[in-house]
């Protein structure tokens, strides 16, 4: 069950929705029957059901939209073995189906806005964390498993990295720090391309105040890019410059870059040190000066080693197997399971 804000997969920016697309396709390839509850404009190649014909849009909807999405989605489930609910309202509502095994993933921080919700549901709904750092912040919330995101490496061709530029890829936000990336690249004498989502008012305000003044011949903003444009940019980039300034729970862009053979330069915030092996597939530095110095060494790194790192640690097969293990544990604990592992009394 996906949130209703973006289609699965998204046309442009959308980390969670990309993860759900990869997980759904991976589960299907592993032989499981998958029903995806998402917006009607989703194109993930599994069986789908929807409430809204089009995604609501990030920042455009309200809690009422998510409630409606959840209510109708649970009513449309039919005979299923387990629900993996990625909404916020759903795990609360699922208490109306006491025999239905439900698992949830927190894709955001365990901050004061969210942690009370997960404390309420965790006794009944297993909570999956997406990094060890994120899990370490889940005060008084039992974590069923830590499962790093994965990618289907076949979807990410290894590029030559011959474009002669560093790349920032994400969204226009001070926590993502594209303005810091621009300052670092300029100090190192490296051209930088910024590909970023910029749709919401706060993103535009930040761009005008902090990023636009830094643009020039050596720093360019190329807009929000499509999936193919993203792959092209990553493949030709000499590195991904990702100077995050917040404890990001995971960071999909980093494993996508590494899958393309592109080294990652980042800060030791959040899950970044769990993803980037310092000195092998990138550099992790705690200051702008450290990243400036590291930028001069990116050509010393082996692009094929970056790819192997993802194949070993962040594959879709690993992600699927770990999720299935949690699903099976959840099903085993369900109070009423019928013949063939089917749930009884779920509707």
C-alpha positions as CSV (number, residue, x, y, z in Angstrom):
1,X,0.0,0.0,0.0
2,X,1.7,3.2,-1.3
3,X,0.9,6.7,-0.2
4,X,-1.4,8.6,-2.6
5,X,0.9,11.6,-3.2
6,X,3.0,10.3,-6.2
7,X,2.5,7.5,-8.8
8,X,4.6,4.3,-8.5
9,X,7.1,4.7,-10.0
10,X,7.2,8.5,-10.1
11,X,7.9,10.3,-13.3
12,X,10.6,12.4,-11.7
13,X,11.6,12.9,-8.0
14,X,10.2,10.4,-5.5
15,X,12.5,8.2,-3.4
16,X,9.8,6.2,-1.5
17,X,7.8,5.5,-4.7
18,X,10.9,4.3,-6.5
19,X,11.6,2.0,-3.6
20,X,8.0,0.6,-3.7
21,X,8.2,0.1,-7.4
22,X,11.5,-1.9,-7.0
23,X,10.1,-3.9,-4.1
24,X,6.8,-4.8,-5.9
25,X,8.6,-5.8,-9.1
26,X,11.2,-7.8,-7.0
27,X,8.5,-9.6,-5.1
28,X,6.7,-10.5,-8.3
29,X,10.0,-11.7,-9.9
30,X,10.5,-13.9,-6.9
31,X,7.2,-15.7,-7.5
32,X,4.9,-13.8,-5.1
33,X,1.5,-12.4,-6.1
34,X,1.5,-8.7,-5.6
35,X,-1.4,-6.2,-5.3
36,X,-0.3,-2.6,-5.3
37,X,-2.7,0.0,-3.9
38,X,-1.5,3.3,-5.4
39,X,-2.8,6.1,-7.6
40,X,-4.4,5.3,-10.9
41,X,-1.6,6.8,-12.9
42,X,0.9,4.3,-11.5
43,X,2.6,2.0,-14.1
44,X,4.4,-0.6,-11.9
45,X,3.8,-3.8,-13.8
46,X,1.9,-5.7,-11.1
47,X,-1.8,-6.0,-10.3
48,X,-3.0,-2.6,-9.1
49,X,-6.0,-1.0,-7.4
50,X,-6.6,2.7,-6.9
51,X,-8.9,5.2,-5.3
52,X,-7.6,8.3,-7.0
53,X,-7.2,8.3,-10.8
54,X,-4.2,10.6,-10.5
55,X,-1.6,11.1,-7.8
56,X,-2.6,13.9,-5.4
57,X,0.8,15.6,-5.5
58,X,3.3,16.2,-2.7
59,X,2.2,19.1,-0.6
60,X,-1.1,19.3,-2.5
61,X,-3.4,17.0,-0.5
62,X,-4.6,16.6,3.1
63,X,-5.0,14.0,5.7
64,X,-8.5,13.4,4.3
65,X,-7.1,12.3,1.0
66,X,-4.8,9.8,2.7
67,X,-7.7,8.5,4.9
68,X,-9.9,8.0,1.9
69,X,-7.1,6.2,0.1
70,X,-6.5,3.9,3.0
71,X,-10.2,3.2,3.7
72,X,-10.9,2.1,0.1
73,X,-7.6,0.3,-0.3
74,X,-8.2,-1.9,2.7
75,X,-11.8,-2.6,1.5
76,X,-10.3,-3.7,-1.9
77,X,-7.7,-6.1,-0.6
78,X,-9.7,-9.3,-0.9
79,X,-7.9,-12.5,0.2
80,X,-4.3,-11.6,1.0
81,X,-1.7,-13.1,3.2
82,X,0.0,-9.9,4.4
83,X,-0.2,-6.1,3.9
84,X,2.9,-4.0,3.7
85,X,1.5,-0.5,4.5
86,X,3.7,2.5,3.6
87,X,1.1,5.1,4.6
88,X,0.9,6.8,7.9
89,X,-2.9,6.4,8.5
90,X,-3.1,2.8,7.4
91,X,-1.3,1.1,10.3
92,X,-3.7,2.8,12.7
93,X,-6.8,1.9,10.6
94,X,-5.6,-1.7,10.2
95,X,-6.6,-2.4,13.8
96,X,-10.1,-2.9,12.4
97,X,-8.8,-6.1,10.8
98,X,-7.3,-7.9,13.9
99,X,-6.6,-11.1,11.9
100,X,-4.9,-9.4,9.0
101,X,-1.0,-9.4,9.2
102,X,0.2,-5.9,8.6
103,X,3.8,-4.6,8.4
104,X,4.8,-1.0,8.0
105,X,8.0,0.9,7.1
106,X,9.0,4.3,8.3
107,X,10.5,6.2,5.4
108,X,11.0,9.3,7.4
109,X,12.8,10.3,10.6
110,X,11.6,9.1,14.0
111,X,11.1,12.7,15.0
112,X,8.5,14.3,17.3
113,X,6.0,14.4,14.5
114,X,6.0,10.7,13.8
115,X,7.4,8.8,16.8
116,X,4.2,8.8,18.8
117,X,2.4,7.2,15.9
118,X,4.9,4.4,15.7
119,X,4.8,3.9,19.4
120,X,1.1,3.3,19.2
121,X,1.2,0.8,16.3
122,X,4.4,-1.0,17.0
123,X,2.9,-3.5,19.5
124,X,0.6,-4.8,16.8
125,X,2.2,-3.8,13.5
126,X,5.9,-4.7,13.0
127,X,7.9,-1.6,12.1
128,X,10.7,-1.8,9.6
129,X,13.5,0.8,9.7
130,X,15.5,1.6,6.6
131,X,18.9,2.2,8.3
132,X,20.7,1.4,11.5
133,X,21.1,5.1,12.2
134,X,17.3,5.7,11.8
135,X,16.6,2.7,14.0
136,X,18.9,4.1,16.7
137,X,16.6,7.2,17.0
138,X,13.4,5.1,17.5
139,X,13.1,5.7,21.2
140,X,10.7,3.2,22.8
141,X,9.7,1.9,19.4
142,X,10.5,-1.8,18.9
143,X,12.1,-2.3,15.4
144,X,11.2,-5.6,13.7
145,X,14.0,-5.3,11.2
146,X,16.5,-2.9,9.6
147,X,16.2,-3.3,5.8
148,X,18.3,-1.1,3.6
149,X,16.8,-0.2,0.3
150,X,17.9,-1.9,-2.9
151,X,17.9,-1.4,-6.6
152,X,17.7,-3.6,-9.6
153,X,21.2,-3.1,-11.0
154,X,20.1,-4.2,-14.4
155,X,18.2,-0.9,-14.6
156,X,21.3,1.2,-14.0
157,X,23.9,1.0,-16.7
158,X,27.5,1.8,-15.7
159,X,28.7,5.0,-17.2
160,X,32.2,6.1,-18.2
161,X,32.1,9.2,-16.1
162,X,33.6,11.2,-18.9
163,X,31.4,14.3,-18.6
164,X,33.9,16.3,-16.7
165,X,31.4,17.5,-14.1
166,X,30.2,16.7,-10.6
167,X,26.4,16.2,-10.1
168,X,24.0,17.2,-7.4
169,X,20.7,15.2,-7.6
170,X,17.8,15.6,-5.2
171,X,15.5,18.5,-4.4
172,X,15.8,22.2,-3.6
173,X,16.1,22.2,0.1
174,X,18.7,23.5,2.6
175,X,18.9,20.1,4.2
176,X,19.9,18.6,0.9
177,X,22.3,21.6,0.5
178,X,22.7,22.1,-3.3
179,X,24.1,25.6,-2.4
180,X,26.8,23.9,-0.4
181,X,27.5,21.6,-3.3
182,X,27.9,24.6,-5.6
183,X,30.3,26.3,-3.2
184,X,32.4,23.1,-2.8
185,X,32.6,22.5,-6.5
186,X,33.6,26.1,-7.3
187,X,36.3,26.0,-4.6
188,X,37.6,22.8,-6.1
189,X,37.5,24.2,-9.6
190,X,35.0,21.5,-10.7
191,X,31.9,22.2,-12.9
192,X,28.7,21.2,-11.2
193,X,25.3,20.4,-12.6
194,X,22.3,20.6,-10.3
195,X,19.3,18.4,-11.1
196,X,16.6,19.0,-8.5
197,X,12.9,19.0,-7.9
198,X,11.6,22.5,-7.4
199,X,7.8,22.7,-7.3
200,X,6.8,23.8,-3.8
201,X,6.9,27.4,-2.6
202,X,9.6,26.8,0.0
203,X,11.8,25.0,-2.6
204,X,11.4,28.0,-5.0
205,X,12.2,30.5,-2.2
206,X,15.3,28.6,-1.2
207,X,16.4,28.4,-4.8
208,X,16.0,32.2,-5.3
209,X,17.8,33.1,-2.0
210,X,20.6,30.5,-1.9
211,X,21.1,28.8,-5.2
212,X,20.4,31.2,-8.0
213,X,23.1,33.7,-6.9
214,X,25.7,30.9,-7.2
215,X,24.8,29.9,-10.8
216,X,27.2,30.7,-13.6
217,X,29.3,29.1,-16.3
218,X,30.6,26.5,-13.9
219,X,27.4,25.8,-11.9
220,X,24.2,25.1,-13.8
221,X,20.7,24.2,-12.8
222,X,19.2,21.7,-15.3
223,X,15.8,21.3,-13.6
224,X,13.9,18.2,-12.4
225,X,14.9,15.3,-14.6
226,X,13.2,12.2,-15.9
227,X,14.5,8.8,-15.1
228,X,16.4,8.4,-18.4
229,X,17.9,11.9,-18.0
230,X,18.9,10.9,-14.4
231,X,20.7,7.8,-15.7
232,X,22.4,9.8,-18.4
233,X,23.6,12.4,-15.9
234,X,24.8,9.9,-13.3
235,X,26.6,7.8,-15.9
236,X,28.6,10.7,-17.2
237,X,29.2,12.4,-13.9
238,X,32.6,12.0,-12.3
239,X,31.0,11.9,-8.9
240,X,27.8,12.6,-7.0
241,X,28.3,15.6,-4.7
242,X,25.8,15.0,-1.8
243,X,26.6,17.3,1.1
244,X,23.5,16.5,3.2
245,X,23.0,18.6,6.3
246,X,20.4,16.4,8.1
247,X,20.2,12.9,9.5
248,X,18.7,11.4,6.3
249,X,17.1,8.0,7.1
250,X,18.6,6.4,3.9
251,X,19.4,8.3,0.7
252,X,18.4,6.4,-2.5
253,X,20.3,8.8,-4.8
254,X,23.6,7.4,-3.3
255,X,23.0,3.8,-4.2
256,X,21.6,4.8,-7.6
257,X,24.8,6.7,-8.3
258,X,27.0,3.9,-7.1
259,X,25.0,1.4,-9.3
260,X,26.0,3.6,-12.3
261,X,29.6,3.4,-11.2
262,X,29.6,7.0,-10.0
263,X,31.5,7.6,-6.7
264,X,29.7,9.5,-3.9
265,X,31.0,12.4,-1.9
266,X,28.9,13.0,1.2
267,X,28.8,14.0,4.9
268,X,28.6,11.6,7.9
269,X,24.9,12.5,8.5
270,X,22.3,9.9,9.0
271,X,22.7,6.7,7.0
272,X,25.4,8.0,4.7
273,X,28.3,6.1,6.3
274,X,26.2,2.8,6.0
275,X,26.0,3.4,2.3
276,X,29.3,4.9,1.2
277,X,32.5,2.9,2.1
278,X,35.0,5.7,2.6
279,X,38.0,5.6,0.3
280,X,36.6,2.7,-1.8
281,X,33.4,4.0,-3.4
282,X,33.5,7.6,-2.3
283,X,34.5,9.9,0.4
284,X,32.7,10.8,3.7
285,X,33.9,14.1,5.1
286,X,32.5,16.2,7.9
287,X,33.4,19.6,6.5
288,X,33.1,21.6,3.3
289,X,36.9,21.8,3.2
290,X,37.2,18.1,3.5
291,X,34.8,17.6,0.6
292,X,36.7,20.1,-1.5
293,X,39.9,18.1,-1.0
294,X,38.1,14.8,-1.7
295,X,36.7,16.2,-4.9
296,X,40.2,16.3,-6.2
297,X,40.6,12.6,-5.6
298,X,37.5,11.1,-7.2
299,X,39.4,10.0,-10.3
300,X,41.4,7.7,-8.0
301,X,38.3,5.6,-7.3
302,X,37.3,2.5,-9.3
303,X,33.9,2.9,-11.0
304,X,33.5,-0.9,-11.2
305,X,34.1,-1.2,-7.5
306,X,31.2,1.2,-7.0
307,X,29.0,-1.1,-9.0
308,X,30.1,-4.2,-7.1
309,X,29.4,-2.5,-3.8
310,X,25.7,-2.1,-4.8
311,X,25.5,-5.6,-6.2
312,X,26.8,-7.0,-2.9
313,X,25.0,-4.8,-0.4
314,X,22.1,-3.1,-2.0
315,X,20.6,-5.5,-4.5
316,X,16.8,-6.0,-5.0
317,X,17.2,-9.7,-4.3
318,X,18.6,-9.0,-0.9
319,X,15.9,-6.4,-0.1
320,X,13.1,-8.8,-1.2
321,X,14.5,-11.7,0.8
322,X,14.7,-9.6,4.0
323,X,11.2,-8.3,3.5
324,X,9.8,-11.8,2.9
325,X,11.4,-13.0,6.2
326,X,9.5,-10.2,8.1
327,X,6.3,-11.0,6.2
328,X,6.5,-14.7,7.2
329,X,7.2,-13.8,10.8
330,X,4.2,-11.5,10.8
331,X,2.0,-14.2,9.3
332,X,3.1,-16.8,11.8
333,X,2.1,-14.5,14.7
334,X,-1.4,-13.8,13.2
335,X,-4.1,-15.2,15.4
336,X,-6.4,-16.7,12.6
337,X,-4.7,-18.2,9.6
338,X,-6.7,-20.5,7.3
339,X,-5.8,-23.2,4.8
340,X,-2.8,-22.4,2.6
341,X,-1.7,-19.5,4.8
342,X,-4.7,-17.4,3.9
343,X,-6.0,-14.9,6.4
344,X,-9.5,-15.5,7.8
345,X,-11.8,-12.8,9.1
346,X,-9.9,-10.1,7.2
347,X,-12.9,-8.3,5.8
